[in-house]
């Protein structure tokens, strides 16, 4: 039954990874290819993620370069970038499309901090849900007689310890991201 806590721990670790990935899409002062993760391109009659139709590079700290694999798709890629909510206007240089990220205003930085807080809270809610489900399973096992009360109590203490570690890690990630965003 100790594997119940291990399973919960694994699920919580995945939540941390998911939160990190969500944070990577939130803009800081530097250009980051992860900013383009949510962008899709109309290509060959279907909608595809940008990274499936182009390579993304970072030639300068505030510039992203997007090079379509198929040069005939450059117009579609440029349109997708223009229609996105990045706040950067794409410039075409042959087959390469350059995106220069504008300086972040104080107001925009605060919006990004708020967004980061929301993503962190979503992660914490997921962790609490994992804890609740695991606790219900442990309680049911004790009630059904599959495990003793002492073992159930010990598992619940272990579960609470793991939950605390993971929420602390999420708080630390949020704090780091906030510093990154507010850094001028």
URKA-V940323 format. One record per residue. N is the residue number from 1. RES is the residue in one small letter. PSI is psi in whole degrees, -180 to 180 (none if undefined). OMEGA is omega in radians with two decimals (999 if undefined). BURIAL is + if it has 24 or more other ideal C-beta (glycine too) atoms within 12 Angstrom, else -. Layout:
# URKA-V940323
n = {N	N}
res = {RES	RES}
psi = {PSI	PSI}
omega = {OMEGA	OMEGA}
burial = {BURIAL	BURIAL}
This chain:
# URKA-V940323
n = {1	2	3	4	5	6	7	8	9	10	11	12	13	14	15	16	17	18	19	20	21	22	23	24	25	26	27	28	29	30	31	32	33	34	35	36	37	38	39	40	41	42	43	44	45	46	47	48	49	50	51	52	53	54	55	56	57	58	59	60	61	62	63	64	65	66	67	68	69	70	71	72	73	74	75	76	77	78	79	80	81	82	83	84	85	86	87	88	89	90	91	92	93	94	95	96	97	98	99	100	101	102	103	104	105	106	107	108	109	110	111	112	113	114	115	116	117	118	119	120	121	122	123	124	125	126	127	128	129	130	131	132	133	134	135	136	137	138	139	140	141	142	143	144	145	146	147	148	149	150	151	152	153	154	155	156	157	158	159	160	161	162	163	164	165	166	167	168	169	170	171	172	173	174	175	176	177	178	179	180	181	182	183	184}
res = {x	x	x	x	x	x	x	x	x	x	x	x	x	x	x	x	x	x	x	x	x	x	x	x	x	x	x	x	x	x	x	x	x	x	x	x	x	x	x	x	x	x	x	x	x	x	x	x	x	x	x	x	x	x	x	x	x	x	x	x	x	x	x	x	x	x	x	x	x	x	x	x	x	x	x	x	x	x	x	x	x	x	x	x	x	x	x	x	x	x	x	x	x	x	x	x	x	x	x	x	x	x	x	x	x	x	x	x	x	x	x	x	x	x	x	x	x	x	x	x	x	x	x	x	x	x	x	x	x	x	x	x	x	x	x	x	x	x	x	x	x	x	x	x	x	x	x	x	x	x	x	x	x	x	x	x	x	x	x	x	x	x	x	x	x	x	x	x	x	x	x	x	x	x	x	x	x	x	x	x	x	x	x	x}
psi = {-18	-22	-21	-45	-39	-41	-44	-41	-44	-44	-40	-37	-39	-36	-40	-46	-42	-42	-41	-43	-41	-41	-36	-24	-6	127	141	-164	-15	153	139	128	-27	-19	-25	6	-39	0	133	153	136	110	131	39	9	163	126	152	146	-42	-10	-17	-4	158	146	128	168	84	-29	161	-33	16	137	141	134	120	110	142	-40	112	-26	-13	2	-40	-43	-40	-45	-42	-44	-41	-40	-38	-11	169	32	-26	15	138	129	141	131	136	84	-121	-7	134	125	137	115	121	128	157	142	132	164	-42	-44	-39	-42	-38	-42	-37	-43	-43	-42	-41	-41	-45	-40	-41	-38	-40	-43	-39	-43	-42	-44	-37	-41	-44	-46	-46	-42	-41	-42	-40	-44	-48	-42	-41	-40	-46	-40	-7	10	-20	154	162	-39	-45	-41	-44	-42	-43	-40	-39	-44	-43	-44	-37	-46	-44	-44	-44	-45	-43	-35	-40	-40	-41	-42	-41	-44	-45	-43	-44	-40	-44	-43	-45	-43	-12	126	none}
omega = {3.10	3.13	3.07	3.14	3.11	3.10	3.13	-3.14	3.12	3.13	-3.14	3.09	3.10	3.10	3.10	3.13	3.13	3.13	3.09	3.14	3.09	3.13	-3.08	3.12	3.12	-3.02	2.96	-3.13	-3.09	3.07	-3.12	-3.13	-3.14	3.11	-3.07	-3.09	-3.05	-3.05	3.12	-3.08	3.01	-3.06	3.12	3.08	3.10	3.10	-3.08	3.07	-3.12	-3.08	3.07	-3.09	-3.09	3.00	-3.10	3.14	3.11	-3.10	3.13	-3.08	-3.11	-3.08	3.01	3.03	-3.12	-3.12	3.13	3.09	3.13	-3.10	3.14	-3.14	-3.09	3.14	-3.14	3.14	3.13	3.12	-3.14	3.13	-3.14	-3.10	-3.11	-3.12	-3.11	-3.10	3.09	3.13	-3.10	3.04	-3.09	3.12	-3.02	3.12	-3.11	3.10	-3.11	3.09	3.07	-3.11	3.11	3.06	3.13	3.05	3.13	-3.12	-3.13	3.11	3.13	3.09	3.14	3.10	3.12	3.12	3.12	3.12	3.12	-3.14	3.12	-3.14	3.07	3.10	-3.14	3.11	3.12	3.13	3.13	3.11	3.09	3.14	-3.10	-3.12	3.14	3.12	3.12	3.13	3.12	3.13	-3.13	3.13	3.11	-3.11	-3.14	3.12	3.12	3.09	-3.12	-3.13	3.14	3.13	3.11	3.12	-3.14	3.12	3.13	3.09	3.11	-3.14	3.13	3.13	3.14	3.14	3.14	3.13	-3.08	3.12	3.07	3.12	3.09	3.09	3.14	3.10	3.14	-3.12	3.11	-3.12	3.12	3.12	3.14	-3.11	-3.05	3.13	-3.11	999}
burial = {+	-	-	+	+	-	-	+	+	-	+	+	-	-	+	+	-	+	+	+	-	+	+	+	+	+	+	+	-	-	+	+	+	-	+	+	-	-	+	-	+	-	+	-	-	-	-	-	-	+	+	-	+	+	-	+	-	-	-	-	-	-	+	+	+	+	+	+	-	-	-	-	+	+	-	+	+	+	-	+	+	-	-	+	-	+	-	+	-	+	-	-	-	-	-	+	+	+	+	-	+	-	-	+	-	-	-	+	+	-	-	+	+	-	+	+	+	-	+	+	-	-	+	+	-	+	+	+	-	+	+	-	-	+	+	-	+	+	-	-	-	-	-	-	-	-	-	-	-	-	-	+	-	-	+	+	-	+	+	-	-	+	+	-	-	+	+	-	+	+	-	-	+	+	-	-	+	+	-	+	+	-	-	-}
